[in-house]
Amino acid sequence: MRLPLGSFGIFRSLISQRQTAETHRRSLSGAAMRLVQFRRRGDTGGIRVGVEQGEGLSVVDLKAFDPSMPSTMRELLELGDEGLESAQRALASGQCVVDRADIQLLSPVLAPEKVVCVGMNYRDHCLEQNAPIPKEPIIFSKFPSAITGPYDDIILPAESQQVDWEVELAFVIGRRGKHIKEEDALSHVAGFTVANDVSSRDWQMKRNGKQWLLGKTFDSFCPLGPALVTTDAVKDPHSLSIRCLVNGDTVQSSNTDQMIFKTAALVAWVSKFVTLAPGDVFLTGTPPGVGVFRKPPVFLKRGDVVECQIDQLGSIINQVV
């Protein structure tokens, strides 16, 4: 069968549009990397951005490789593809490598515009408390000042006697947008990391009119890390084993396939209300096993060690003080 001559032009146009759309969806990261923020030990200087040579391995110092590179992750993400391509070149060079023992790893993002949190977003967590499956995302927030590093202490506030753990998959926005379509949403995501949505249950559930904010936003109530793993480095963020251990005992164990509203849906939903900016952090909900729903309830105490693990992303370990 012979196609009319004009059909070839239409065909080429459709292919070009499809390729352009695919490039747009994937263009933000374009490379599998583990981006970190760190401070050199003994150095009173500022924050540095680096790329891990592998999970738990040495780090390439981006600013040492190229002095024009920014000093924070948020600034790097604001550069878009240009910044991430520069990070990829630095990693490929094998130069300006800092030994892991010589750095203090910080949260991969500090001082974002927003920390967006999602409640009741795991089916098995809803079943745990005999709660209905939400029909739309339940959104709340933490203040950015709650963010702390992957190995920093969780500080028990004197105002609360019911501090609880919540392992969560987090993602970070890499491209500004408002009213983002769900099919385009992943092009606005820079990568994924591990979070602990530490929660004061007495303030969340019993006080302050049962508004969640104060119970969620004490200082140190948002450990993040250890790295921002770019989207290309994660095969399927919604098929990852997720666990929390307290003093070595597994208290939460599930899979991100239990998420009700997945990454793209959350980006599309929240961007209806607010403009998302590079560096914004999303915490996507927790699986079952939190202390408040145990019989009897169990809460964190000084000396406890909480470890949150997600496959392909790594783990964060925080002592309670």
Secondary structure as UniProt FT lines:
FT   HELIX           5..26
FT   TURN            27..29
FT   STRAND          34..40
FT   TURN            41..42
FT   STRAND          48..52
FT   TURN            55..56
FT   STRAND          59..61
FT   HELIX           62..65
FT   TURN            67..68
FT   HELIX           73..78
FT   TURN            79..80
FT   HELIX           81..93
FT   STRAND          97..98
FT   HELIX           100..102
FT   STRAND          103..106
FT   STRAND          115..119
FT   HELIX           123..128
FT   TURN            129..130
FT   STRAND          138..142
FT   HELIX           144..146
FT   STRAND          147..148
FT   TURN            150..151
FT   TURN            158..159
FT   STRAND          163..164
FT   STRAND          167..173
FT   HELIX           182..188
FT   STRAND          189..196
FT   STRAND          199..200
FT   HELIX           201..205
FT   HELIX           208..210
FT   HELIX           213..216
FT   TURN            219..220
FT   STRAND          222..230
FT   HELIX           231..233
FT   TURN            237..238
FT   STRAND          241..246
FT   TURN            247..248
FT   STRAND          249..255
FT   HELIX           256..258
FT   HELIX           263..270
FT   TURN            271..273
FT   TURN            278..279
FT   STRAND          281..283
FT   HELIX           291..293
FT   TURN            302..303
FT   STRAND          305..310
FT   TURN            311..313
FT   STRAND          314..320
//
